[in-house]
Amino acid sequence: MAHAAEQLDVLVRGLARHREISATAPLSAAELGRVLDYSEALLCAPDAEVFMTLLQSVADWLELDKMLVAYGRDRHDIERARILSVREQPGWMRLYMRERFHEVDPLLAHADAGVNCFAAQPLLRFDSYASGLPLALRIRVRRLADAATDFRRADHGLAGAIGEEGKSKLFYTVVPQDRRQSHESSRLAALLGRLLPSIHAGLALLEVRDPLRIECSGPALSTKERETLALLAEGCNDREIASRLRIVEATVRFHLKRIFAKLGAQNRTHAVSIAHRLGLTSAER
């Protein structure tokens, strides 16, 4: 499998047709001012909750349907990364981590190869991408493609990574709400090019101020908290969880708040990711 992974890396690095998008679009004085304000706030965020609120605000300003960032050393160690997302599907993240799709994800592989900003759309055409891979990897990429189709994953947007080789870097994917604001427009790339260094640096500072605390044995969750977490991992919303557990939605939100605190999770997606890593969503629990 190690040899196959090396072949995957070689193939990704050789995909010359997927060119890096230039972030050279001129920005207005108002946009530059907004970027500076966000940059200062991100660098000064005292904890993960404030940082997550700022990311949500950035996503709203840039009119993004989804925003996902992972702060870690490389895609092979993404399970230990700090993962933050805006409007991401918890069910998708649970499946993604369980199946270890990060090991064959062409977006992560291309970003890990050193491309800072590129169009996600071409790399989501899995058939053409996987044609040069060994059979074992083709099967896994095909499973990833099928799962992405089932979850109606967007086939447009920007992806990439920023950070020094050998040190923790920021992997990101953003999807514009409006398809007409496509990856061909360099405005979004230009704004991201200005913001991403501050997001990366802010996350590095966050690791000092509010580090992830994940115990290998797992936190002590109550029975109701485990049941709530298991249903969250299935993709249930608050109303569905309340119905299944025969409790009110306010109690569901109370359980989720305690779960987030015990897991050190910033949001539902991150909670599901950590829970799967610690085996808290397995059937025997």
C-alpha positions in Angstrom: 0.0 0.0 0.0 2.9 2.4 0.7 4.1 1.8 -2.9 0.6 2.5 -4.2 0.4 5.7 -2.2 3.7 6.8 -3.7 2.2 6.2 -7.2 -0.7 8.3 -6.2 1.6 11.2 -5.2 3.5 10.9 -8.5 0.3 11.0 -10.5 -1.0 14.0 -8.6 2.2 15.9 -9.1 2.1 15.1 -12.8 -1.4 16.5 -13.4 -0.1 19.6 -15.1 -3.5 20.4 -16.7 -4.8 21.3 -13.2 -3.1 24.7 -13.0 -2.9 26.8 -9.9 -5.3 29.7 -10.0 -3.7 33.1 -9.8 -4.9 35.4 -7.0 -4.2 38.6 -8.8 -7.6 40.2 -9.1 -7.7 43.8 -7.9 -9.5 44.3 -4.6 -11.3 47.5 -3.5 -10.3 49.5 -0.6 -13.4 48.3 1.3 -12.5 44.7 0.6 -8.9 45.2 1.7 -10.1 46.9 4.9 -12.5 44.0 5.6 -9.6 41.5 5.1 -7.4 43.4 7.5 -10.2 43.5 10.1 -10.8 39.7 9.8 -7.1 39.0 9.8 -6.6 40.9 13.1 -9.6 39.2 14.7 -8.4 35.7 13.6 -5.0 36.3 15.0 -6.4 37.5 18.4 -9.2 34.8 18.8 -8.9 33.7 22.4 -10.5 30.3 21.9 -11.9 27.9 19.3 -15.5 29.1 19.8 -14.6 32.7 18.8 -12.4 31.4 15.9 -15.3 29.3 14.6 -17.7 32.3 14.8 -15.2 34.4 12.8 -14.9 31.6 10.1 -18.7 31.6 9.8 -18.7 35.3 9.3 -16.0 35.0 6.7 -18.0 32.4 4.9 -21.1 34.6 4.9 -19.1 37.6 3.6 -17.6 35.6 0.8 -21.0 34.0 0.0 -19.8 30.4 0.5 -22.1 27.5 0.6 -19.5 25.5 2.6 -16.1 26.1 4.0 -13.9 23.3 5.5 -10.4 23.8 6.9 -8.1 21.3 8.5 -4.9 22.3 10.3 -2.4 19.5 10.3 1.0 18.3 9.0 -0.2 16.4 5.9 -3.1 14.5 4.5 -1.9 11.2 5.9 -2.2 12.6 9.4 -5.5 14.4 8.8 -7.2 12.4 11.6 -5.2 14.3 14.1 -5.8 17.7 12.5 -8.0 20.4 13.9 -11.0 20.4 11.6 -13.3 23.4 11.3 -16.3 23.6 9.0 -19.2 25.9 8.1 -22.4 24.3 6.9 -20.7 20.9 6.4 -22.6 17.6 6.5 -21.8 15.6 9.7 -22.9 12.3 8.0 -20.4 12.9 5.2 -17.5 13.6 7.6 -18.3 10.5 9.6 -18.2 8.3 6.5 -15.1 10.2 5.2 -13.2 9.5 8.3 -14.4 5.9 8.8 -13.4 5.0 5.2 -10.2 6.9 5.5 -11.0 8.7 2.2 -8.3 11.3 3.1 -5.7 8.8 1.9 -7.0 8.8 -1.7 -8.8 12.1 -1.9 -7.4 13.8 -5.0 -8.2 17.3 -3.6 -6.1 16.7 -0.5 -3.4 15.0 -2.5 -3.1 17.8 -4.9 -3.0 20.4 -2.1 -0.4 18.3 -0.3 1.7 18.4 -3.4 2.1 22.1 -2.9 -0.7 23.8 -4.8 -2.0 26.7 -2.9 -5.3 27.4 -4.8 -6.9 25.4 -7.6 -10.3 24.6 -9.1 -11.9 21.7 -7.3 -14.1 20.8 -10.3 -11.6 19.0 -12.5 -10.2 16.9 -9.7 -13.7 15.7 -8.8 -14.0 14.0 -12.2 -12.9 10.8 -10.6 -13.0 8.5 -13.6 -10.3 10.3 -15.5 -8.3 10.9 -12.4 -8.3 7.3 -11.3 -7.5 5.8 -14.7 -3.7 5.7 -14.1 -3.8 4.3 -10.6 -3.3 0.7 -9.4 -6.4 -1.4 -9.1 -6.6 -1.2 -5.3 -6.4 2.6 -5.3 -8.9 2.8 -8.2 -11.4 0.8 -6.1 -11.0 3.2 -3.2 -11.2 6.3 -5.4 -14.4 4.8 -7.0 -15.9 4.3 -3.5 -15.1 7.9 -2.7 -16.7 9.1 -6.0 -19.8 7.0 -5.3 -20.1 8.4 -1.8 -19.6 11.9 -3.0 -22.4 11.4 -5.5 -24.7 9.9 -2.8 -24.1 13.0 -0.6 -24.5 15.3 -3.5 -21.1 16.9 -3.0 -20.5 20.1 -4.9 -18.5 19.8 -8.1 -17.3 23.4 -8.1 -15.3 25.6 -5.8 -11.7 26.2 -4.7 -9.4 24.0 -2.8 -5.7 24.1 -1.7 -3.3 24.3 1.1 -1.0 26.9 2.7 2.0 26.4 5.0 5.6 25.3 5.1 6.7 21.8 4.1 7.3 19.7 7.2 5.3 22.0 9.4 1.6 22.1 10.1 -0.3 23.5 7.2 -3.9 24.6 6.4 -5.9 22.4 4.0 -9.1 24.1 2.8 -12.1 23.7 0.5 -14.6 26.5 -0.2 -17.7 26.3 -2.4 -19.4 29.5 -3.6 -23.2 29.7 -3.1 -23.7 31.1 -6.5 -22.4 29.0 -9.4 -22.0 32.1 -11.6 -19.3 33.1 -9.2 -17.2 30.3 -10.5 -13.6 29.3 -9.9 -12.7 31.1 -13.2 -13.2 34.4 -11.4 -10.0 35.3 -9.6 -11.8 37.6 -7.1 -12.6 34.8 -4.6 -9.0 33.4 -5.0 -7.6 36.9 -4.4 -9.7 37.3 -1.2 -8.7 33.8 0.0 -5.1 34.5 -0.8 -5.2 37.5 1.6 -7.2 35.7 4.3 -5.7 32.2 4.4 -2.3 33.2 5.9 -4.2 34.8 8.8 -6.4 31.7 9.2 -3.3 29.5 9.2 -1.4 31.7 11.7 -4.6 32.0 13.8 -4.9 28.3 14.0 -1.2 27.9 15.0 -1.8 30.4 17.8 -5.0 28.6 18.8 -3.0 25.5 19.3 -1.1 27.4 22.0 -4.1 29.2 23.6 -6.7 26.5 23.3 -5.1 23.2 22.2 -7.0 20.1 21.2 -7.4 17.7 24.1 -8.1 14.2 22.9 -7.5 11.4 25.2 -6.8 8.0 23.6 -9.1 6.2 25.9 -11.9 8.7 25.1 -13.9 11.1 27.4 -16.5 9.9 29.9 -19.8 10.4 28.2 -23.1 9.6 29.8 -25.5 7.1 28.2 -27.7 9.8 26.8 -24.7 11.7 25.5 -23.5 8.6 23.7 -26.9 7.9 22.2 -27.1 11.6 21.1 -23.7 11.4 19.6 -24.5 8.1 17.7 -27.6 9.7 16.2 -25.7 12.8 15.3 -23.1 10.6 13.5 -26.0 9.1 11.5 -26.8 12.6 10.2 -29.9 13.2 12.4 -30.9 16.8 13.2 -32.1 18.0 16.6 -35.7 17.2 15.9 -34.9 13.7 14.7 -32.7 13.0 17.7 -35.3 14.3 20.1 -37.9 12.0 18.5 -35.7 8.9 18.6 -34.6 9.5 22.2 -38.1 10.7 23.3 -36.8 14.0 24.7 -37.3 17.6 23.8 -35.0 19.5 21.4 -33.8 21.8 24.2 -32.4 18.7 26.0 -30.8 17.6 22.7 -29.0 20.9 22.5 -27.9 20.6 26.2 -26.4 17.1 25.5 -24.6 18.4 22.4 -23.1 21.3 24.3 -21.7 18.9 26.9 -20.5 16.5 24.2 -18.7 19.4 22.4 -17.0 20.4 25.7 -15.9 16.9 26.6 -14.6 16.1 23.1 -13.0 19.5 22.6 -15.0 19.9 19.4 -15.8 23.2 17.7 -19.0 22.0 15.9 -21.1 19.0 15.0 -18.8 17.9 12.1 -15.7 18.0 14.3 -17.6 16.1 17.1 -18.4 13.3 14.7 -14.9 13.2 13.4 -13.4 12.9 16.9 -16.0 10.4 18.0 -15.2 8.1 15.1 -11.5 8.4 15.8 -12.1 7.4 19.4 -14.6 4.6 18.5 -17.4 6.3 20.3 -19.9 5.7 17.5 -19.4 1.9 17.2 -22.4 -0.4 17.6 -21.2 -1.9 20.9 -21.4 1.5 22.6 
